Amino acid sequence: MLVAAAVGRLLADLGIGHVFGVVGSGNFHVTNALREAGATFVAARHESGAASMADGYARSSGEVAAVSVHQGCGLTNAMTGLTEAAKSRTPLVVVAAEAGERRSNFFVDQPGLAAAIGAVSMRVESADTALATAAAAYRTARDERRTVLLNLPLAVQSQPLPEGAAPPPEPARPPATAPDPDGLAALVEAVAAAQRPVFVAGRGARSQAGRDALLALAARAGALLATSAAAKGLFRAEPWSLDVSGGFAAPLTAELIRGADLIVGWGCALNMWTMRHGELIGPEATVVQVDLEPEALGAHRRIDIGVVGDVAATASAAAAALPRPAPGYRTDEVGARLAGGSRWRDVAYSDGSTADRIDPRTLTIGLDDLLPAERVVSVDSGNFMGYPSMFLSVPDERAFCFTQAFQSIGLGLASGIGAALAQPSRLPVAALGDGGALMSIADLDTVVRLGLPMVVVVYNDEAYGAEVHHFGPDGLDTSLTRFPETDIAAIGRGFGCDAVTVRRAADLTGVADWLAGERNRPLLVDAKIADDGGSWWLQEAFRGH
Ligand SMILES: Cc1ncc(C[n+]2csc(CCOP(=O)(O)OP(=O)(O)O)c2C)c(N)n1
């Protein structure tokens, strides 16, 4: 067997079940080997789409996914999606062919590209070490939650594997990191002393074990439960859940977090987004952060207590050590206010719809009512993104795919494809701006080809709305960021989607009809949205530039 085939087979044997890519000469053999060994290969139309599909798949399945690209230009095309994945600590193996000769047209410094985006780079240097290197790439992605570039030089790919070559055995898995004892003691003391504790769970808490342990500790401590946007859905069904903290937060959520005397970030950076530049932290609040990685503690803001430890292990240990249960923030008054409606869609608003353009809130509430509760929502970037993120509910954290670590537009459609494949029993919903949609439209072909019953909602303001609202209020000429009307419904039909143009609430019957039908093609919703003057969270975002 040649190295390319052996590496592909090993990656599938180790546990890679889904590979997303664009096949060229350099990654043809390795991709075929992955598929022959049982992995599903999804052909993307653009490598950035392939990267985001893998990212979305890994986030919504909890499994390591792979990306397969041609040498040089295949990898550079994938870079934006890979940067989002690397910054989000998504476990991916990027199988990339590599041109060894500088004079090759395809040559580029691939390890340099990986270093530039915070990905790990490994290279299969020889037939003798090929299996060990491939296994190391997979295990680094899985165990350290890293995006790993596995370079496969063309000259090594075609070498025969030595007789009897075998991958190194699986090393013993280290147990979950127990909390450091001093940090744990300080955490327990702070929780025991708190009258109004709030827990904010982040990406590092996104697991069944994390959720269960936090629910148990919060019940004992009387804590209210919030998440960062990346962990939305984690506490979905809980009566004491505040949903998302930060710029997106609904008014009651923000008020209750600001009223906390203890805020504990669990696997959560407590960054400017999640804490609204610190505005959600009351002047008297004690701030605690629990994270696996020491360097994460206090990286974004001053904290009073830092605990190095796994979220589930730390929360369980804290619950066991807490002297007595306390009602904390879970008072009748707070309970009644939460039960009275704490979501954005419960907040009264004056409908800004016009004769031919729909208010994005009216649109999204209408969709929330129509779409089945079992849905998996992916959201692109732009002014519009608060609406689908906060007005559409999701059943759990695996059903929300939020690719904002690099703040790139154009990732939401492809990450939605990955999330859809990871959660096949749920209706996929991709929410995009017209800018992000048209940037990534090539992979609408993939949605159609895969037969995904996806609802693609385009919040179409015929503009780079975020930029219009950024510069317009200063009286600047924003014509560079505005576009003539585009019939995105017609584009969708051209790709093979069903499509509906929504200008007013009554047009949502087109969505209802599609939902009642066979759903054998995706549905493209070209929603002509009314000008919102800049969404509520956008002013917050501009402060971070
Ligand atoms: C790849 C990339 N290019 C440019 C930007 C700058 N940018 C941020 S939001 C935005 C406009 C997005 O427009 P659209 O997708 O239509 O959403 P809207 O803001 O109109 O809701 C742009 C160009 C970016 N974030 N990412």
The ligand as an SDF file (V2000), in Angstrom:
LIG
                    3D

 26 27  0  0  0  0  0  0  0  0999 V2000
  -14.8600   38.1280    4.7200 C   0  0  0  0  0  0  0  0  0  0  0  0
  -15.3300   39.4440    5.2560 C   0  0  0  0  0  0  0  0  0  0  0  0
  -15.2850   40.5270    4.4610 N   0  0  0  0  0  0  0  0  0  0  0  0
  -15.7210   41.7190    4.9360 C   0  0  0  0  0  0  0  0  0  0  0  0
  -16.1970   41.8330    6.2020 C   0  0  0  0  0  0  0  0  0  0  0  0
  -16.6800   43.1690    6.7260 C   0  0  0  0  0  0  0  0  0  0  0  0
  -18.1420   43.1040    6.9160 N   0  0  0  0  0  0  0  0  0  0  0  0
  -18.7080   42.9010    8.1180 C   0  0  0  0  0  0  0  0  0  0  0  0
  -20.3570   42.8310    8.0780 S   0  0  0  0  0  0  0  0  0  0  0  0
  -20.3650   43.1020    6.4200 C   0  0  0  0  0  0  0  0  0  0  0  0
  -21.6760   43.2360    5.6800 C   0  0  0  0  0  0  0  0  0  0  0  0
  -22.4230   41.9520    5.6400 C   0  0  0  0  0  0  0  0  0  0  0  0
  -23.5260   42.1420    4.7990 O   0  0  0  0  0  0  0  0  0  0  0  0
  -24.6960   41.1190    4.8090 P   0  0  0  0  0  0  0  0  0  0  0  0
  -24.1870   39.7460    4.7560 O   0  0  0  0  0  0  0  0  0  0  0  0
  -25.6470   41.5120    3.7440 O   0  0  0  0  0  0  0  0  0  0  0  0
  -25.3790   41.3300    6.2350 O   0  0  0  0  0  0  0  0  0  0  0  0
  -25.9810   42.6940    6.8340 P   0  0  0  0  0  0  0  0  0  0  0  0
  -24.8710   43.3920    7.5370 O   0  0  0  0  0  0  0  0  0  0  0  0
  -26.5240   43.4820    5.6880 O   0  0  0  0  0  0  0  0  0  0  0  0
  -27.0460   42.2600    7.7860 O   0  0  0  0  0  0  0  0  0  0  0  0
  -19.0740   43.2250    5.9110 C   0  0  0  0  0  0  0  0  0  0  0  0
  -18.7410   43.4700    4.4930 C   0  0  0  0  0  0  0  0  0  0  0  0
  -16.2070   40.6740    6.9950 C   0  0  0  0  0  0  0  0  0  0  0  0
  -16.6450   40.6760    8.2570 N   0  0  0  0  0  0  0  0  0  0  0  0
  -15.8020   39.4930    6.4910 N   0  0  0  0  0  0  0  0  0  0  0  0
  1  2  1  0
  2  3  1  0
  2 26  2  0
  3  4  2  0
  4  5  1  0
  5  6  1  0
  5 24  2  0
  6  7  1  0
  7  8  2  0
  7 22  1  0
  8  9  1  0
  9 10  1  0
 10 11  1  0
 10 22  2  0
 11 12  1  0
 12 13  1  0
 13 14  1  0
 14 15  2  0
 14 16  1  0
 14 17  1  0
 17 18  1  0
 18 19  2  0
 18 20  1  0
 18 21  1  0
 22 23  1  0
 24 25  1  0
 24 26  1  0
M  CHG  1   7   1
M  END
$$$$
